[in-house]
Amino acid sequence: MVRFAEERDIPRINELRRQVNELHAAGRPDIFKPGFCQELQDRAYTLLRGKESDILVVERDGVICGTASIEYLHRLESPYCHPRDVCYVTEFGIDEAYRRQGVGRELMEFIEADARAKGFPRIELDMWAFNQTAQAFYEALGFRTMRLFMERDLSEEA
């Protein structure tokens, strides 16, 4: 079952967010800090209480096993771009014990249905290149690359 989160869900949501943070800290320790400080924990309350954001959870047998944070973005027209509305998935995490059991697919299907119901013509998200498992998951759901960020580490050239 997928549903909108409630404040009482925040401790479990933060456990899942911590797992995602640890994955990022392991994948790019040069960028992401290990641990899950209070400021990161408090971010869940901000998203949950926001007028233009939501947190969703997936439950299996009364256990929250997946979560996603959504921001509803309304991009204004600029000299470069047309105006556009986007349902932006800012965080997405499935408990390690529940991966590859359809939880992520169910969560993303809910996000898609909710975005359509709210009149959003697209869903966007981003991920880090080291997370090839996530990339394969999103591609299997029909997502495609729309933009690439590249880097060149100058500290290696000495």
C-alpha positions as CSV (number, residue, x, y, z in Angstrom):
1,M,0.0,0.0,0.0
2,V,1.3,3.4,-1.0
3,R,0.1,6.5,0.9
4,F,1.0,10.0,1.8
5,A,3.2,10.2,4.9
6,E,2.1,11.5,8.3
7,E,4.2,13.1,10.9
8,R,4.2,9.9,13.0
9,D,6.0,8.2,10.0
10,I,9.1,10.5,10.1
11,P,11.3,8.3,12.3
12,R,11.0,5.4,9.9
13,I,11.2,7.6,6.9
14,N,14.5,9.0,8.3
15,E,15.8,5.4,8.7
16,L,15.3,4.9,5.0
17,R,16.7,8.3,4.1
18,R,19.8,7.4,6.2
19,Q,20.3,4.2,4.1
20,V,20.2,6.3,1.0
21,N,22.6,8.8,2.5
22,E,25.0,6.0,3.4
23,L,24.8,4.7,-0.2
24,H,25.8,8.1,-1.4
25,A,28.5,8.6,1.1
26,A,30.0,5.3,0.1
27,G,29.6,6.0,-3.6
28,R,31.0,9.5,-3.6
29,P,32.8,10.1,-0.3
30,D,34.5,13.2,-1.8
31,I,31.0,14.8,-2.0
32,F,28.7,13.2,0.6
33,K,29.3,13.2,4.3
34,P,28.8,10.0,6.3
35,G,26.2,10.0,9.1
36,F,22.8,11.5,9.2
37,C,22.8,14.7,11.2
38,Q,19.9,16.5,12.8
39,E,19.6,19.0,9.9
40,L,19.2,16.1,7.4
41,Q,16.6,14.5,9.7
42,D,14.7,17.8,10.0
43,R,14.5,18.1,6.2
44,A,11.7,15.4,6.3
45,Y,9.5,17.7,8.4
46,T,10.1,20.5,6.0
47,L,9.0,18.4,3.0
48,L,6.1,16.9,4.8
49,R,4.7,20.3,5.9
50,G,5.5,22.1,2.6
51,K,2.7,23.5,0.4
52,E,4.6,22.4,-2.7
53,S,6.0,19.0,-1.5
54,D,4.9,15.6,-0.2
55,I,6.4,12.5,1.2
56,L,5.0,9.1,0.2
57,V,5.5,5.8,1.9
58,V,5.0,2.2,1.0
59,E,3.9,-0.3,3.6
60,R,4.1,-4.1,3.7
61,D,2.5,-5.9,6.6
62,G,2.5,-2.6,8.6
63,V,6.2,-1.8,8.0
64,I,7.2,1.2,6.0
65,C,9.6,-0.2,3.5
66,G,9.9,2.6,0.9
67,T,9.7,6.3,0.7
68,A,9.8,9.1,-1.8
69,S,10.0,12.9,-1.4
70,I,8.3,15.0,-4.1
71,E,8.5,18.7,-4.9
72,Y,6.0,20.3,-7.2
73,L,7.9,22.8,-9.3
74,H,6.5,25.6,-11.4
75,R,9.2,26.9,-13.6
76,L,8.7,30.3,-15.0
77,E,9.3,31.3,-18.6
78,S,12.8,32.6,-19.3
79,P,14.6,33.8,-22.4
80,Y,16.0,30.2,-22.7
81,C,13.0,28.0,-21.6
82,H,9.3,27.7,-21.9
83,P,7.3,27.7,-18.6
84,R,6.8,24.2,-17.3
85,D,5.4,22.3,-14.3
86,V,7.3,19.3,-13.0
87,C,6.7,16.7,-10.4
88,Y,10.3,16.3,-9.1
89,V,11.3,13.3,-7.2
90,T,14.0,14.6,-4.8
91,E,14.5,11.4,-2.7
92,F,13.6,7.8,-3.4
93,G,14.6,4.9,-1.1
94,I,13.6,1.3,-0.6
95,D,14.7,-0.6,2.6
96,E,17.5,-3.0,1.7
97,A,15.4,-5.9,2.9
98,Y,12.6,-5.1,0.5
99,R,14.5,-4.3,-2.7
100,R,13.6,-6.3,-5.9
101,Q,10.1,-7.1,-4.6
102,G,8.1,-4.6,-6.6
103,V,8.1,-1.9,-3.8
104,G,9.9,0.7,-5.9
105,R,7.7,0.0,-9.0
106,E,4.6,0.4,-6.9
107,L,5.8,3.6,-5.4
108,M,6.7,5.1,-8.8
109,E,3.4,4.0,-10.2
110,F,1.6,5.9,-7.4
111,I,3.8,9.0,-8.0
112,E,2.9,8.9,-11.7
113,A,-0.9,8.5,-11.1
114,D,-0.7,11.4,-8.5
115,A,1.2,13.6,-10.8
116,R,-1.3,13.0,-13.6
117,A,-4.2,13.7,-11.2
118,K,-2.5,17.0,-10.2
119,G,-2.1,18.0,-13.8
120,F,1.7,17.6,-14.0
121,P,2.8,16.6,-17.5
122,R,6.1,15.1,-16.4
123,I,8.1,13.6,-13.7
124,E,11.8,14.4,-13.3
125,L,14.5,13.1,-11.0
126,D,18.2,12.8,-10.9
127,M,20.7,10.3,-9.6
128,W,24.4,9.9,-9.3
129,A,26.4,8.0,-12.0
130,F,27.8,5.5,-9.5
131,N,24.3,4.2,-8.8
132,Q,23.9,2.1,-11.8
133,T,21.2,-0.1,-10.1
134,A,19.0,3.0,-9.7
135,Q,19.6,4.0,-13.4
136,A,18.6,0.5,-14.6
137,F,15.5,0.7,-12.4
138,Y,14.4,4.1,-13.7
139,E,15.1,3.1,-17.3
140,A,13.0,0.0,-16.9
141,L,10.1,2.3,-15.8
142,G,10.5,4.3,-19.0
143,F,12.7,7.2,-17.8
144,R,15.3,8.5,-20.2
145,T,18.3,10.7,-19.8
146,M,17.5,14.4,-20.6
147,R,20.6,16.1,-19.3
148,L,24.1,15.0,-18.3
149,F,26.4,16.6,-15.7
150,M,30.1,16.0,-16.2
151,E,33.2,16.6,-14.1
152,R,36.9,16.7,-14.4
153,D,38.8,16.2,-11.1
154,L,41.8,18.6,-11.2
155,S,43.2,17.3,-8.0
156,E,44.5,14.2,-9.8
157,E,46.7,16.3,-12.0
158,A,49.7,17.3,-10.1
